[in-house]
Amino acid sequence: MPKNKHVSREVREFVYGLMQEADLDILPPDLCQKIYNELLIRLDAKLTIAAVGALPDDKVSQFKKLLSENKTTSQVSNFLNENIPNVGEVYATAFSDFRKVYLGK
């Protein structure tokens, strides 16, 4: 994840919940932290890909520019809410798909 990117509470809780479901709490704390960080990076990529796929073609370059400029989470969210009518559904599907892949269910 980019250094300035803030992770929402919901995303942190989602990733932590996945790790609990996978019974990773038996691992050493430092390894759990590494896995947690890696999952955050992968989930961020999944969500970004889902957003790009749902955006109208003429808005994709604007979105990429927002990300490259490390805009705030609220600026990015506002842009997506304005340009993807069903952004909640897009993200819900991405979270569900990520969970299936990670847990193998």
Secondary structure by P-SEA (a helix, b strand, c coil): ccccccccaaaaaaaaaaaaaaccccccaaaaaaaaaaaaaaaaaaaaaaaaaaccccaaaaaaaaaaacccaaaaaaaaaacccaaaaaaaaaaaaaaaaaacc
